[in-house]
Amino acid sequence: MDRKRIVGALVLALAAGFVGYSIGLASSPQTPDIPAATVTAPPADSVRVVYSLTQKQNDKEIIALINNAKSHIYFAVYTFTLPSIAEALVAAKKRGVDVRGLVDSGQSHESYSSGVMKILQDGGVPVVTERHSDGTGIMHIKAIVTESAYAMGSYNWTKSATTVNDELLEIGTDETVRKAYETILRQLLETYKNNAAAQAAAPVFIGPIPYTEALQHIGEYAWVTGTLISTYVSKKGVTYLDFCANYKSCPFSGVIFSDDSHSFPNLGAAIGHSVTVSGKITSYQGKAEIILQDPTQLKF
Protein backbone atom coordinates (compact mmCIF):
# COMPACT_ATOMS: atom_id res chain seq x y z
CA MET A 1 0.00 0.00 0.00
CA ASP A 2 2.82 2.41 0.87
CA ARG A 3 4.45 1.78 -2.48
CA LYS A 4 1.14 2.42 -4.31
CA ARG A 5 0.67 5.66 -2.39
CA ILE A 6 4.20 6.77 -3.31
CA VAL A 7 3.66 5.99 -7.01
CA GLY A 8 0.30 7.76 -6.92
CA ALA A 9 1.84 10.82 -5.33
CA LEU A 10 4.56 10.92 -7.99
CA VAL A 11 1.97 10.69 -10.77
CA LEU A 12 -0.04 13.54 -9.24
CA ALA A 13 3.10 15.64 -8.81
CA LEU A 14 4.15 15.11 -12.43
CA ALA A 15 0.64 15.89 -13.64
CA ALA A 16 0.54 19.06 -11.58
CA GLY A 17 3.93 20.07 -12.89
CA PHE A 18 2.84 19.58 -16.48
CA VAL A 19 -0.34 21.58 -15.93
CA GLY A 20 1.67 24.34 -14.32
CA TYR A 21 4.08 24.36 -17.26
CA SER A 22 1.19 24.55 -19.71
CA ILE A 23 -0.38 27.42 -17.77
CA GLY A 24 2.95 29.20 -17.81
CA LEU A 25 3.10 28.96 -21.58
CA ALA A 26 -0.46 30.13 -21.91
CA SER A 27 0.25 33.16 -19.73
CA SER A 28 3.10 34.29 -22.00
CA PRO A 29 1.44 35.21 -25.34
CA GLN A 30 3.43 36.65 -28.22
CA THR A 31 1.75 40.03 -27.75
CA PRO A 32 0.90 41.78 -24.47
CA ASP A 33 -2.55 41.16 -23.02
CA ILE A 34 -3.89 44.70 -23.22
CA PRO A 35 -7.67 45.26 -23.04
CA ALA A 36 -9.27 45.82 -26.43
CA ALA A 37 -10.42 49.35 -27.24
CA THR A 38 -13.77 50.24 -28.74
CA VAL A 39 -13.46 52.35 -31.87
CA THR A 40 -15.45 55.43 -30.94
CA ALA A 41 -14.86 59.13 -30.66
CA PRO A 42 -13.25 59.72 -27.24
CA PRO A 43 -15.73 60.75 -24.53
CA ALA A 44 -15.22 63.89 -22.47
CA ASP A 45 -12.61 63.87 -19.70
CA SER A 46 -11.01 60.63 -20.89
CA VAL A 47 -7.57 59.34 -21.78
CA ARG A 48 -6.83 55.88 -23.11
CA VAL A 49 -3.78 54.22 -24.60
CA VAL A 50 -4.22 51.84 -27.52
CA TYR A 51 -1.66 49.15 -28.36
CA SER A 52 -1.51 48.51 -32.09
CA LEU A 53 -1.57 44.70 -32.19
CA THR A 54 -4.46 44.13 -29.80
CA GLN A 55 -7.10 44.84 -32.45
CA LYS A 56 -4.94 46.08 -35.34
CA GLN A 57 -7.25 49.03 -35.89
CA ASN A 58 -5.38 52.17 -34.87
CA ASP A 59 -6.35 53.57 -38.26
CA LYS A 60 -10.03 53.31 -37.31
CA GLU A 61 -9.29 55.10 -34.04
CA ILE A 62 -7.87 58.04 -36.02
CA ILE A 63 -10.80 58.00 -38.45
CA ALA A 64 -13.32 58.01 -35.57
CA LEU A 65 -11.64 61.12 -34.17
CA ILE A 66 -11.71 62.78 -37.62
CA ASN A 67 -15.38 61.91 -38.18
CA ASN A 68 -16.32 63.49 -34.84
CA ALA A 69 -14.59 66.82 -35.58
CA LYS A 70 -16.91 69.79 -35.95
CA SER A 71 -14.64 72.84 -36.22
CA HIS A 72 -11.05 72.01 -37.13
CA ILE A 73 -8.47 69.26 -37.60
CA TYR A 74 -4.72 69.85 -37.50
CA PHE A 75 -2.33 66.98 -38.09
CA ALA A 76 1.40 66.31 -38.41
CA VAL A 77 2.54 62.86 -39.55
CA TYR A 78 5.98 61.60 -40.49
CA THR A 79 4.89 58.72 -42.77
CA PHE A 80 1.37 58.80 -44.22
CA THR A 81 0.29 56.12 -46.71
CA LEU A 82 -3.25 55.06 -45.68
CA PRO A 83 -5.88 56.20 -48.23
CA SER A 84 -8.69 55.54 -45.71
CA ILE A 85 -7.42 58.26 -43.36
CA ALA A 86 -6.78 60.65 -46.27
CA GLU A 87 -10.35 60.11 -47.51
CA ALA A 88 -11.73 60.76 -44.01
CA LEU A 89 -9.81 64.06 -43.90
CA VAL A 90 -11.20 65.05 -47.31
CA ALA A 91 -14.72 64.17 -46.18
CA ALA A 92 -14.24 66.38 -43.12
CA LYS A 93 -13.05 69.21 -45.37
CA LYS A 94 -16.15 68.84 -47.54
CA ARG A 95 -18.48 69.14 -44.57
CA GLY A 96 -16.91 72.46 -43.60
CA VAL A 97 -14.19 71.46 -41.13
CA ASP A 98 -10.92 73.42 -41.29
CA VAL A 99 -8.41 70.66 -42.13
CA ARG A 100 -4.69 71.41 -42.35
CA GLY A 101 -1.66 69.14 -42.28
CA LEU A 102 2.12 68.99 -42.02
CA VAL A 103 4.35 66.23 -43.39
CA ASP A 104 8.06 65.54 -43.59
CA SER A 105 9.65 66.84 -46.80
CA GLY A 106 11.62 63.65 -47.42
CA GLN A 107 8.79 61.21 -46.73
CA SER A 108 6.26 63.19 -48.75
CA HIS A 109 8.40 62.83 -51.88
CA GLU A 110 8.65 59.05 -51.62
CA SER A 111 6.61 57.08 -54.16
CA TYR A 112 4.70 55.24 -51.44
CA SER A 113 3.27 58.56 -50.20
CA SER A 114 2.22 59.87 -53.61
CA GLY A 115 -1.26 58.29 -53.57
CA VAL A 116 -2.22 59.86 -50.26
CA MET A 117 -0.74 63.24 -51.23
CA LYS A 118 -2.84 63.23 -54.40
CA ILE A 119 -6.04 62.39 -52.47
CA LEU A 120 -5.41 65.31 -50.12
CA GLN A 121 -4.47 67.69 -52.93
CA ASP A 122 -7.49 66.77 -55.06
CA GLY A 123 -9.73 67.10 -51.99
CA GLY A 124 -8.54 70.61 -51.22
CA VAL A 125 -6.74 69.74 -47.98
CA PRO A 126 -3.72 72.07 -47.61
CA VAL A 127 -0.56 70.23 -46.60
CA VAL A 128 2.77 71.96 -45.95
CA THR A 129 6.15 70.29 -45.70
CA GLU A 130 8.87 70.77 -43.11
CA ARG A 131 11.55 73.23 -44.19
CA HIS A 132 14.09 73.72 -41.42
CA SER A 133 15.92 76.98 -41.93
CA ASP A 134 19.34 75.38 -41.35
CA GLY A 135 18.64 72.54 -43.78
CA THR A 136 18.83 69.83 -41.11
CA GLY A 137 16.35 67.71 -39.19
CA ILE A 138 13.10 65.94 -40.04
CA MET A 139 9.45 66.38 -39.09
CA HIS A 140 9.00 63.29 -36.89
CA ILE A 141 5.71 64.11 -35.12
CA LYS A 142 2.70 61.76 -35.31
CA ALA A 143 -0.21 63.74 -33.91
CA ILE A 144 -3.71 64.95 -34.70
CA VAL A 145 -5.87 67.42 -32.78
CA THR A 146 -9.45 68.63 -33.14
CA GLU A 147 -11.52 71.13 -31.19
CA SER A 148 -12.39 68.40 -28.67
CA ALA A 149 -9.74 65.64 -28.74
CA TYR A 150 -6.22 64.62 -29.64
CA ALA A 151 -4.25 61.50 -30.60
CA MET A 152 -0.49 61.24 -30.18
CA GLY A 153 2.10 58.46 -30.08
CA SER A 154 4.55 56.40 -32.10
CA TYR A 155 1.88 55.43 -34.63
CA ASN A 156 2.57 56.46 -38.25
CA TRP A 157 -0.46 56.35 -40.56
CA THR A 158 0.67 53.25 -42.47
CA LYS A 159 -0.48 49.67 -42.94
CA SER A 160 2.61 48.20 -41.27
CA ALA A 161 2.17 50.46 -38.23
CA THR A 162 -1.45 49.30 -38.03
CA THR A 163 -1.04 45.54 -38.40
CA VAL A 164 2.63 44.60 -37.89
CA ASN A 165 4.57 47.04 -35.73
CA ASP A 166 4.48 47.57 -31.96
CA GLU A 167 2.95 51.03 -31.68
CA LEU A 168 1.26 53.10 -28.98
CA LEU A 169 -1.47 55.66 -29.54
CA GLU A 170 -2.77 57.91 -26.77
CA ILE A 171 -6.24 59.29 -27.36
CA GLY A 172 -7.62 61.90 -24.99
CA THR A 173 -9.82 64.89 -24.36
CA ASP A 174 -8.03 66.56 -21.45
CA GLU A 175 -8.37 70.21 -22.38
CA THR A 176 -4.97 71.30 -21.08
CA VAL A 177 -3.15 68.63 -23.09
CA ARG A 178 -5.36 69.18 -26.13
CA LYS A 179 -4.62 72.91 -26.15
CA ALA A 180 -0.88 72.26 -25.81
CA TYR A 181 -0.87 70.03 -28.89
CA GLU A 182 -3.07 72.44 -30.83
CA THR A 183 -0.80 75.39 -30.04
CA ILE A 184 2.28 73.53 -31.26
CA LEU A 185 0.66 72.24 -34.45
CA ARG A 186 -0.78 75.65 -35.33
CA GLN A 187 2.62 77.24 -34.82
CA LEU A 188 4.35 74.67 -37.04
CA LEU A 189 1.69 74.93 -39.76
CA GLU A 190 2.13 78.70 -39.92
CA THR A 191 5.92 78.60 -39.68
CA TYR A 192 6.41 76.14 -42.50
CA LYS A 193 3.72 77.77 -44.61
CA ASN A 194 5.55 81.10 -44.33
CA ASN A 195 8.95 79.50 -44.92
CA ALA A 196 7.71 77.75 -48.03
CA ALA A 197 6.26 80.99 -49.41
CA ALA A 198 9.47 82.88 -48.72
CA GLN A 199 11.63 80.23 -50.35
CA ALA A 200 9.41 80.06 -53.41
CA ALA A 201 9.39 83.83 -53.74
CA ALA A 202 13.07 84.65 -53.96
CA PRO A 203 15.76 82.01 -53.51
CA VAL A 204 19.14 83.75 -53.59
CA PHE A 205 22.00 81.69 -55.04
CA ILE A 206 25.47 82.21 -53.62
CA GLY A 207 27.13 81.27 -56.91
CA PRO A 208 29.06 78.22 -58.14
CA ILE A 209 31.05 76.25 -55.54
CA PRO A 210 32.97 72.96 -55.74
CA TYR A 211 31.23 69.94 -54.17
CA THR A 212 34.02 69.76 -51.58
CA GLU A 213 32.77 73.04 -50.06
CA ALA A 214 29.05 72.19 -49.97
CA LEU A 215 29.06 71.32 -46.27
CA GLN A 216 30.05 74.90 -45.50
CA HIS A 217 26.84 76.21 -47.10
CA ILE A 218 24.03 74.16 -45.53
CA GLY A 219 20.70 75.96 -45.92
CA GLU A 220 21.88 78.10 -48.85
CA TYR A 221 21.10 77.93 -52.57
CA ALA A 222 24.06 77.28 -54.85
CA TRP A 223 25.38 75.79 -58.06
CA VAL A 224 27.53 72.86 -56.92
CA THR A 225 30.08 71.62 -59.44
CA GLY A 226 32.15 68.46 -59.76
CA THR A 227 32.83 65.40 -61.90
CA LEU A 228 30.05 62.81 -61.72
CA ILE A 229 31.72 59.49 -60.89
CA SER A 230 28.66 57.22 -60.83
CA THR A 231 24.93 56.93 -60.10
CA TYR A 232 23.21 54.48 -57.77
CA VAL A 233 19.54 53.51 -57.45
CA SER A 234 18.38 52.20 -54.06
CA LYS A 235 15.75 49.51 -53.47
CA LYS A 236 13.22 52.29 -52.85
CA GLY A 237 13.99 53.83 -56.23
CA VAL A 238 15.99 56.79 -54.93
CA THR A 239 18.82 57.80 -57.27
CA TYR A 240 22.08 59.11 -55.85
CA LEU A 241 24.60 61.13 -57.86
CA ASP A 242 28.07 60.30 -56.56
CA PHE A 243 31.01 62.68 -56.91
CA CYS A 244 33.58 60.45 -55.17
CA ALA A 245 34.84 56.93 -55.79
CA ASN A 246 33.87 56.11 -52.19
CA TYR A 247 30.42 57.59 -51.59
CA LYS A 248 30.59 56.85 -47.84
CA SER A 249 33.34 59.42 -47.34
CA CYS A 250 32.09 61.89 -49.94
CA PRO A 251 30.95 65.27 -48.55
CA PHE A 252 28.20 65.79 -51.15
CA SER A 253 25.72 63.98 -53.36
CA GLY A 254 22.71 64.72 -55.52
CA VAL A 255 19.44 62.98 -54.66
CA ILE A 256 16.51 62.22 -56.97
CA PHE A 257 13.43 60.62 -55.39
CA SER A 258 11.64 57.89 -57.30
CA ASP A 259 8.66 60.10 -58.22
CA ASP A 260 10.99 62.48 -60.08
CA SER A 261 13.34 59.92 -61.68
CA HIS A 262 11.42 59.99 -64.98
CA SER A 263 12.52 63.61 -65.40
CA PHE A 264 16.19 62.52 -65.59
CA PRO A 265 16.34 59.84 -68.31
CA ASN A 266 19.91 60.53 -69.48
CA LEU A 267 21.95 60.38 -66.28
CA GLY A 268 24.30 57.80 -67.77
CA ALA A 269 25.50 60.32 -70.33
CA ALA A 270 26.70 62.63 -67.54
CA ILE A 271 29.00 60.07 -65.88
CA GLY A 272 32.63 61.07 -66.26
CA HIS A 273 31.77 64.66 -67.10
CA SER A 274 31.81 67.89 -65.12
CA VAL A 275 28.27 68.63 -63.95
CA THR A 276 26.50 71.39 -62.05
CA VAL A 277 23.74 70.62 -59.55
CA SER A 278 21.64 73.59 -58.45
CA GLY A 279 19.25 74.04 -55.55
CA LYS A 280 19.14 74.30 -51.78
CA ILE A 281 21.95 72.52 -49.95
CA THR A 282 20.64 70.41 -47.09
CA SER A 283 22.27 68.10 -44.60
CA TYR A 284 21.60 64.39 -44.13
CA GLN A 285 23.60 62.21 -41.75
CA GLY A 286 26.41 64.72 -41.63
CA LYS A 287 26.76 65.12 -45.39
CA ALA A 288 25.59 67.77 -47.83
CA GLU A 289 23.07 67.06 -50.56
CA ILE A 290 20.76 68.73 -53.05
CA ILE A 291 17.41 67.17 -53.90
CA LEU A 292 16.70 67.36 -57.63
CA GLN A 293 13.06 67.56 -58.75
CA ASP A 294 13.42 69.38 -62.07
CA PRO A 295 15.82 68.57 -64.94
CA THR A 296 16.90 72.22 -65.05
CA GLN A 297 18.73 71.56 -61.76
CA LEU A 298 21.31 69.39 -63.56
CA LYS A 299 23.66 70.74 -66.22
CA PHE A 300 26.54 68.93 -67.99
Disulfide bonds with the S-S distance in Angstrom:
Cys244-Cys250 2.05
